[in-house]
Amino acid sequence: MADIKFKTGENAPENGKYKVDSLVNGGSTSNDNTTIDMDQGEQFPPSPTSNEAAYWVKA
């Protein structure tokens, strides 16, 4: 089963750790291995390394 992706600006469906899966614009995420803690209802931020919109997945 594929990981469910969440886009920058969407709200986290549940508490947990999330990581960047890919950038919305298709750019490289090779340097982006940051994991963030999110609480349910918090908005997903831009990528911490590129500050661009990103797709996040549960870590």
Buried (B, 14 or more C-beta within 10 A) or exposed (E): EEEEBBEBEEEBEEEBEBBBBBBBEEBEBEEBEEEBEBEEEEEBBBBBBBEBBBBBBBB
